[in-house]
Amino acid sequence: MSGTVRSAGLLPFRIGTGLEVLIAHPGGPWFEKKDAGSWSLIKGIVKDGEDDESAAVREFAEETGWPAPDGDWVPLGEATLKSRKVVVAWAVEADFDMATFDPGTFTLYGRQYPEIDRVVWMGPDRARGKLNPAQAVFVDRLERHLGLNGSRRIE
């Protein structure tokens, strides 16, 4: 084993008046006042013996309280973060009742924090500006897959 940390996640998207993707802001004290460049796909660590897709399903449910969306998962490949963590992602068309968002929690120094403190639908350009820079490539890959050339973008 190489010791590389691997995460798997989903990039839900919807197309109404234009493409929107659902991204997450991490919870906890380190990200409380951070915005641009700090957001993420809804993802988490792949456990030993777990395949990437199973990890993406588990993490999505744990972090949002929603079941992972059914439908055709579009493979978006991998990206390596500055931390050397490898993220593998899929896009899937979906929509959610934002009022039912129920994030999982973690404990740090005896205090509980949400794994993610909010999820927001955003147009591609805005999402690229909010996402960890290494994860912005997933939005580019989704747009290419959908054959969008920028004419249907919304913000």
C-alpha positions in Angstrom: 0.0 0.0 0.0 1.3 3.4 -1.0 -0.1 5.3 2.0 -2.0 7.6 -0.3 -5.3 8.9 1.2 -8.1 8.4 -1.3 -11.5 10.1 -1.2 -14.6 9.3 -3.3 -17.5 11.7 -3.9 -20.4 12.9 -5.9 -21.1 16.1 -7.8 -24.9 16.3 -8.1 -26.1 18.5 -11.0 -29.4 19.8 -12.3 -30.2 21.6 -15.5 -33.1 24.1 -15.5 -32.4 27.5 -16.9 -28.7 26.4 -17.0 -26.3 24.0 -15.3 -26.0 24.0 -11.5 -23.9 21.8 -9.3 -24.3 21.1 -5.6 -21.2 21.7 -3.6 -20.5 21.6 0.2 -18.8 23.9 2.7 -16.9 21.9 5.3 -17.9 22.2 8.9 -15.8 22.7 11.9 -13.6 25.4 13.3 -10.9 25.4 10.6 -13.3 26.3 7.8 -15.7 28.5 9.7 -14.4 31.8 8.2 -13.0 30.4 4.9 -14.9 30.6 1.7 -13.3 30.8 -1.8 -11.2 27.8 -2.4 -12.5 25.9 0.6 -15.7 24.3 -0.7 -15.7 20.7 -1.9 -17.6 17.9 -3.6 -19.6 15.8 -1.2 -17.0 13.2 -0.5 -15.0 11.2 2.1 -12.3 8.8 2.8 -12.3 5.4 1.1 -11.9 2.8 3.9 -9.6 -0.2 3.6 -11.3 -2.9 1.5 -14.0 -0.6 0.3 -14.4 0.3 -3.4 -14.6 3.9 -4.6 -18.3 3.8 -5.6 -19.4 2.3 -2.2 -17.4 5.0 -0.4 -19.1 7.7 -2.4 -22.5 6.3 -1.6 -21.7 6.0 2.1 -20.1 9.4 2.4 -22.9 11.2 0.6 -25.5 9.8 3.0 -23.3 10.4 6.0 -22.6 14.0 5.1 -26.0 15.1 3.8 -28.6 12.8 5.3 -29.8 12.1 1.8 -29.4 8.7 0.0 -27.0 8.9 -2.9 -28.9 9.7 -6.1 -30.0 6.9 -8.4 -29.4 7.3 -12.1 -26.5 7.3 -14.4 -23.3 8.2 -12.6 -20.9 10.1 -15.0 -17.3 9.2 -14.1 -15.3 12.5 -13.7 -11.9 10.8 -13.0 -9.4 11.8 -10.4 -7.7 14.9 -9.1 -4.9 15.2 -6.6 -5.1 17.9 -3.9 -2.1 19.8 -2.6 -2.2 17.5 0.4 -1.6 14.6 -2.0 -5.1 13.2 -1.3 -6.5 11.6 -4.4 -10.2 12.4 -5.1 -12.3 10.3 -7.4 -15.7 11.7 -8.4 -18.9 11.0 -10.3 -21.6 13.4 -11.4 -25.2 12.5 -11.2 -28.3 14.4 -12.1 -30.5 15.0 -9.0 -32.4 17.5 -7.0 -32.9 17.6 -3.3 -35.3 19.3 -0.8 -32.8 21.6 0.9 -35.0 21.7 4.0 -34.1 18.0 4.7 -30.4 18.5 4.6 -29.2 16.7 7.8 -25.3 16.6 8.0 -23.4 14.0 10.0 -21.2 15.3 12.8 -17.7 14.8 14.2 -16.3 15.5 17.6 -13.2 17.7 18.1 -11.9 18.6 21.6 -15.2 17.4 23.1 -17.4 19.6 20.9 -19.6 18.4 18.0 -19.4 20.0 14.5 -21.3 19.2 11.3 -19.2 17.4 8.7 -20.4 20.0 6.2 -22.2 23.1 7.4 -24.1 23.9 4.2 -24.7 22.8 0.6 -25.5 25.2 -2.2 -26.6 24.9 -5.8 -24.2 27.1 -7.9 -23.6 27.8 -11.6 -20.3 26.4 -12.9 -18.3 29.7 -12.8 -19.3 30.4 -9.2 -18.6 26.8 -8.2 -15.1 26.8 -9.7 -14.3 29.9 -7.6 -15.6 28.3 -4.4 -14.2 24.8 -4.8 -10.7 23.7 -3.7 -8.7 24.6 -6.8 -7.8 21.0 -7.5 -11.5 20.0 -7.5 -12.6 22.7 -10.0 -11.5 20.3 -12.8 -14.6 18.1 -12.0 -16.9 21.0 -13.1 -14.9 21.4 -16.3 -15.2 17.6 -17.0 -19.0 17.7 -16.3 -19.5 20.6 -18.7 -17.5 18.7 -21.4 -19.5 15.6 -20.8 -22.8 17.6 -21.2 -21.5 19.3 -24.3 -21.9 22.8 -22.7 -19.9 25.6 -24.3 -20.8 28.3 -21.7 -24.0 29.4 -23.5 -26.3 27.7 -20.9 -24.3 28.8 -17.8 -26.1 30.5 -14.9 -24.7 32.1 -11.8 
